[in-house]
Amino acid sequence: DEADIVKTDGKYIYIAGNNVVRIVGTDHGKLSDGTAIRLSTDKNVQEIYMDGNRLIVLGTRSYDSGVYPGVFDPAGPIDEGPAASLLENGKIGILPYYSKTFSFADVYDISNPLRPIFLKGHEMQGSYQSSRKSGEIVYLVTNTYPSGGGLLPMMRDTAVSNQEFSMKLGDVMIMPKHPCPGYLVISAVNVQNEEKAEVEARTAYGATMYMNESSMYLAFGNSGNSTSIIKFELEGMKVGYAGSGTVPGQLLNQFSMDEYEGNLRVATTVWEKNSNGLFILDHSLNIV
C-alpha cells in the first residue's frame, strides 16, 4: 500500500492537511463533520495510511535547536569569539542558529472513529522521503545529514521514551561505493502493537523508491548521468541490505523500476544522447 492524503474505510473519509486529519462521516451520501485529529503546531502532516482499526499519520516536525557548537556560546558575550569575527566581516547577519527536522509516524486507534486514541509515535531525524505499508508494517524512509555537532541521527520512540536519543552505531552500515555525508534510514513500524520501531541506516541517499512484498529498492542519480540503486530484503520488522549497483542514465520516476522473478528491470534515459535503455539486474544488482 502507498500512503495518500485521503483514505476511506467505506463509512468515514480521512483527509490530511497541514497539522490536522479531518474525519468526515458518510451516511448514505450525506456528509457530516465527525471530528479531527489536531497535531502540535510544529508538525506538518504529509500522508496517511489505514490498517483496519488503525490510522497512521506521516509527516515532518521541525524546531529551532540552538546555535551551532563552536561558533557562538549563548552564555558568553556576543562581541567575543568566532561569531563576533564573522559578524565583523559581514559574513553573517544573525547568529547561526540551526533547526532540526524529524520525520514521524504516529499511530492512532480508530475503533471509534469519532474518538481517535493516540497509541504510539516514532520519529527519525531527517526529511521524509517516502513510505510503504506491507500488512501491519509501515516502512518509513528518511534522508538525514548530521547537524549541530551530532554524528549519528537522533530519534524518538514513545514505546521506549518521550526523549530524543541517538541511533546505535551498530545499526549503521558504511557503503564505500556510495560515499555520502548523510544517512539513508529505514524504520519498520508495526502499527498493530505497541512495540518500538526497528531502524537501519546506510551512509547513502535515496530519492526514488520501489517496493514489493519482499524487496525494497532506493535509487538516486549521480553526476555523470548514471543512477545508483540499493536493494533491501524485507521480512516483517527485519530490513537487510541485499546489494547495490549502478546503471547508465537517469530514472523518470518510481515506475521506471520493477522486479520480476528475482531480477530488477530498470528503464533509464541518457539525456545528453537523447537515448533510452533497459537494464536487467540480478538479485545482487549486477547487470545481466
Secondary structure, DSSP 4 states (H G I P E B T S, - for coil): ---BSEEE-SSEEEEEETTEEEEEEEETTEEEEEEEEE--TTEEEEEEEEETTEEEEEEEEEEEEEEPTTT--TTS-TTSHHHHHHHHTTS-SS--EEEEEEEEEEEEE-SSTTS-EEEEEEEEESEEEEEEEETTEEEEEEEE---TT-SS-EEEETTTEEEEEEPPGGGEE--TTS--SSEEEEEEEETTS-PPPEEEEESS---EEEE-SSEEEEEEEETTTEEEEEEEEEETTEEEEEEEEEEESB--SGGGEEEETTEEEEEEEEGGGTEEEEEEE-TT--B-
